[in-house]
Amino acid sequence: QANLVESGGGSVQAGGSLRLSCAASGYTYSSNVMAWFRQVPGQEREGVAAIASGDGTTYYADSVKGRFTISQDNAKNVVYLQMNSLKPEDTAIYYCAIGPLRPTWVLVLQNIRPLSDADFGYWGQGTQVTVSS
């Protein structure tokens, strides 16, 4: 049973930065994708960023491109989300997730297929990010 633990959320003013961390353990995928999703109460969960463990290819939602950076430390099984130039609309609960690397990952990278939460089997408990104007 995989276990994902997020940390690094908090409150910041618009224009500020936060770095989220997600430590993963107990999963058995030989090749995987780790992702960050976010959700505002009453709204659908949105895929924010993702990274493949093998080649390090990355995906970003248009809403965060140029502001957020996803990275990983494979030795420590940790994935990070560096969030800069934060906006009030970035306020949400941020979730870390892990899933197997699927052939459809290529379609996600090409923005042909959305980053779907259905592709991820294990999730963290979530961490709140609040950006005030």
C-alpha positions in Angstrom: 0.0 0.0 0.0 1.5 3.3 -1.1 1.8 6.2 1.3 2.1 9.8 0.1 2.7 12.6 2.5 2.5 16.2 1.4 4.0 19.2 3.2 4.7 22.9 2.5 1.3 24.4 2.2 0.4 27.6 3.9 -0.8 31.2 3.4 1.0 33.7 1.3 0.3 37.1 -0.3 -0.2 37.4 -4.1 3.1 37.4 -5.8 4.7 35.2 -3.2 6.1 31.7 -3.4 5.6 28.3 -1.8 7.2 24.9 -2.3 5.2 21.8 -1.8 6.9 18.4 -1.1 5.5 14.9 -1.4 7.3 11.9 0.0 6.1 8.6 -1.5 6.7 5.1 -0.2 5.3 1.6 -0.5 4.4 1.8 -4.2 5.4 -0.9 -6.6 5.3 0.8 -10.0 8.7 0.3 -11.7 7.9 3.4 -13.9 5.6 6.0 -12.6 4.2 9.4 -12.9 3.8 11.7 -9.9 1.4 14.6 -10.1 0.0 17.5 -8.3 -3.7 18.2 -8.5 -5.7 20.9 -6.7 -9.3 21.3 -5.7 -11.5 24.1 -4.6 -14.5 23.0 -2.6 -17.5 22.6 -4.9 -15.3 22.4 -8.0 -13.7 19.6 -9.9 -10.2 18.5 -9.2 -7.7 20.0 -11.6 -4.4 18.5 -12.7 -1.7 21.1 -12.1 1.6 19.4 -13.0 3.1 16.0 -13.4 6.5 14.3 -13.9 7.6 10.9 -15.2 10.1 9.1 -13.1 12.2 7.7 -15.8 12.9 10.5 -18.3 11.7 13.4 -16.2 9.3 14.7 -18.8 6.8 17.1 -17.4 3.3 18.4 -17.9 1.9 21.7 -16.7 -1.6 23.1 -16.9 -1.9 26.3 -18.9 -2.9 28.1 -15.8 0.4 27.5 -14.1 2.9 27.4 -16.9 5.8 29.7 -16.3 5.0 30.0 -12.6 5.1 26.5 -11.2 8.0 24.0 -11.5 7.7 20.3 -10.7 10.8 18.3 -9.9 11.8 15.0 -8.3 14.5 13.4 -6.2 14.3 9.8 -7.3 16.8 8.7 -4.7 14.5 10.0 -2.0 11.2 9.3 -3.7 10.2 12.9 -3.3 8.5 15.2 -5.7 8.4 19.0 -5.3 6.2 21.7 -6.7 7.8 25.2 -6.6 5.1 27.8 -6.9 6.1 31.3 -7.8 4.1 34.4 -8.6 1.1 33.0 -6.8 -2.3 34.4 -7.5 -5.5 34.3 -5.4 -7.0 31.9 -7.9 -4.2 29.4 -6.9 -6.0 29.0 -3.6 -7.0 25.3 -3.2 -6.2 22.1 -1.5 -3.2 20.6 -3.3 -3.0 16.8 -3.6 0.0 14.6 -4.6 -0.7 11.5 -6.5 1.2 8.6 -8.1 0.3 6.2 -10.8 1.9 3.9 -13.3 3.5 5.3 -16.5 1.0 4.6 -19.2 1.3 4.9 -23.0 -1.2 7.7 -22.8 1.4 9.9 -21.0 2.7 10.9 -24.5 -0.8 12.2 -25.3 -0.8 14.2 -22.0 2.5 15.8 -22.9 1.1 16.8 -26.2 -2.0 18.3 -24.6 -4.1 15.8 -26.6 -5.3 14.1 -23.5 -6.0 15.8 -20.2 -4.2 14.8 -17.0 -6.8 12.7 -15.4 -7.1 11.8 -11.8 -8.4 8.4 -12.9 -4.9 7.5 -13.9 -3.6 7.8 -10.4 -4.2 5.1 -7.8 -2.7 6.6 -4.7 -3.2 10.0 -3.2 -1.9 12.1 -0.3 -4.1 13.7 2.3 -3.8 17.2 0.7 -2.3 20.4 1.9 -4.0 23.8 1.9 -2.6 26.7 -0.1 -4.1 30.1 0.5 -3.1 33.2 -1.5 -4.5 36.5 -0.4 -4.7 39.6 -2.6 
